[in-house]
Amino acid sequence: MNKTGTLYLLPVGMGNNDPERIIPFFNLSVIKELKHLVTENGKTARAFLKKAVPGIILQEINYYELNNFTKPSELLNMLDILLSGSDVGLMSEAGCPGIADPGAELVLLAHNNNVKVAPLVGPSSILLTIMASGLNGQNFTFNGYLPKDKHERFKKIKELEKLCFSKQQTQYFIETPYRNEQLINELLTTLSPITKLVIASSITTPEEFICTKFISEWKKTKLSNMDKKPCMFGIGS
């Protein structure tokens, strides 16, 4: 039986930072040997590689995009590369692949075909926020994006808050950056004054901001330019 390749899950940076500060040396050594990279966005991936691995010859790497527009036949082509014995690297747009990311489809396909999946250590905005929040780190849920409809979003926020208190379960979620300030305002007007809220933005960058306060305290806090920053939010009891 021919030996299959390995699917390496390669974390990348999450903003304007020094890759050597947040990406382990072993990851970079793996990247140097790869000739096939699956990326969410080819342009972003090449910019990261150029910064993280000086001297890398970008033209020698084959790039394949995996995002919401990828067809099933293209996924099978990526799998064929692994089945032929070649290693493949999977990179997210930012942070860790497979978490709030379309890369999970290829990972599952690899498992279903007995291809080794090797996750490498690296930055995750979700895990770093949980670590730094001071909220319950033993019982939590990541909910992705909240509903866009204002009425449905209000109902969802109240539902998540109820879970915080009834199950002692921290609830995390994200929003598209240009709607961050709108979401923050809705959280401050919807949640109870005794509910805790963590706001984490631009994690691992020089502009990093992570703070947890009661809603009553957040109402006295002035925040600015949040619509331009990638943010994670979490609420807890």
MOTA-V461374 format. One line per field, one symbol per residue. ss: DSSP state (H for helix, E for strand, - for the rest). psi: psi as a letter, one per 40 degrees, with the letter a starting at -180 (. if undefined). Layout:
ss=???
psi=???
This chain:
ss=-----EEEEE-E------HHHH--HHHHHHHHH--EEEE--HHHHHHHHHHH-----HHH-EEEE------HHHHHHHHHHHH----EEEE---E--------HHHHHHHHH---EEEE-----HHHHHHHHH------EEEEEE----HHHHHHHHHHHHHHHHH---EEEEE--HHHHHHHHHHHHHH-----EEEEEE-------EEEEEEHHHH-------HHH--EEEEEE-
psi=hihiihhhhhiiifagihdddehiddddddddehehhhidhdddddddddddghehgdeehhihhhaeehiddddddddddddeeiihhhhidiahiehfiedddddddddeffhhhghiiihhdddddddedeiheehihhebiiidhdddddddddddddddddefhhhiiiihdeedddddddddediidehihhhhifheidehhhhhiidddddehhiifeeeihiiiiii.
